[in-house]
């Protein structure tokens, strides 16, 4: 296999791995604040899909940049979002 084909194959494998969905545990998503900078509008759109046969829920928490995200109030509650079975929701 020549180097070009090897590099292309490696790139495809890395792309496929990067595109794999998060399935459990804690996931951190970098958000852009809804802002206009230099005439360009920036916002974060998060697409969440639930391919299972039962409803799934998750909580969200905004962690301000430059702070210790592990330093949380004891007993603090976070908003819960439920994604019905077999559906997709777009969060903005």
C-alpha positions as CSV (number, residue, x, y, z in Angstrom):
1,X,0.0,0.0,0.0
2,X,1.5,3.3,-1.0
3,X,1.8,6.3,1.4
4,X,-1.1,8.2,-0.1
5,X,-3.5,5.4,0.3
6,X,-2.3,4.7,3.8
7,X,-2.7,8.4,4.7
8,X,-6.2,8.5,3.2
9,X,-7.2,5.3,5.1
10,X,-5.9,6.7,8.3
11,X,-7.7,9.9,7.8
12,X,-11.0,8.1,7.2
13,X,-10.6,6.0,10.3
14,X,-9.8,9.0,12.4
15,X,-12.8,10.9,11.0
16,X,-15.1,7.9,11.8
17,X,-13.8,7.7,15.3
18,X,-14.3,11.5,15.8
19,X,-17.8,11.3,14.5
20,X,-18.8,8.5,16.9
21,X,-21.6,9.6,19.3
22,X,-21.0,10.1,23.0
23,X,-23.0,7.3,24.7
24,X,-22.4,7.7,28.5
25,X,-20.6,9.6,31.2
26,X,-19.7,13.2,31.3
27,X,-19.4,15.1,28.1
28,X,-18.0,18.7,27.9
29,X,-19.2,20.8,25.0
30,X,-17.5,24.2,24.3
31,X,-20.1,26.8,23.7
32,X,-20.0,30.0,21.9
33,X,-21.9,32.8,23.6
34,X,-24.6,34.2,21.3
35,X,-22.6,37.1,20.1
36,X,-21.7,39.1,17.0
37,X,-18.0,39.7,16.4
38,X,-16.7,41.5,13.4
39,X,-20.1,41.3,11.7
40,X,-20.2,37.5,12.2
41,X,-22.9,35.9,14.4
42,X,-21.7,33.0,16.7
43,X,-23.9,30.6,18.6
44,X,-23.8,27.0,19.6
45,X,-26.3,24.5,18.3
46,X,-26.2,21.1,20.0
47,X,-28.0,18.1,18.4
48,X,-28.9,15.2,20.7
49,X,-30.3,11.9,19.3
50,X,-31.7,9.1,21.3
51,X,-31.7,5.9,19.1
52,X,-32.9,3.7,22.0
53,X,-36.3,2.4,22.6
54,X,-36.8,4.2,25.9
55,X,-36.7,7.9,26.8
56,X,-33.3,9.2,28.0
57,X,-32.6,12.2,30.2
58,X,-29.5,14.3,30.8
59,X,-28.6,17.4,32.8
60,X,-26.8,20.5,31.7
61,X,-24.5,22.9,33.6
62,X,-22.8,26.0,32.3
63,X,-19.2,26.2,33.5
64,X,-17.8,29.7,33.0
65,X,-14.4,29.8,31.2
66,X,-11.4,30.2,33.5
67,X,-13.2,28.7,36.5
68,X,-12.9,25.3,38.3
69,X,-15.8,23.3,36.9
70,X,-15.4,20.7,39.6
71,X,-16.0,23.3,42.4
72,X,-19.8,23.0,42.7
73,X,-22.3,23.8,45.4
74,X,-23.3,20.7,47.4
75,X,-26.9,19.8,46.5
76,X,-27.0,22.1,43.5
77,X,-29.6,20.9,40.9
78,X,-29.2,21.2,37.2
79,X,-31.8,21.5,34.5
80,X,-32.9,18.1,33.1
81,X,-33.7,17.5,29.4
82,X,-35.5,14.3,28.3
83,X,-35.2,13.1,24.7
84,X,-38.0,10.7,23.7
85,X,-37.1,7.3,22.3
86,X,-36.1,7.3,18.7
87,X,-36.1,11.1,18.4
88,X,-33.7,14.0,18.0
89,X,-33.7,17.4,19.6
90,X,-31.8,20.5,18.7
91,X,-30.7,22.7,21.7
92,X,-29.7,26.3,21.2
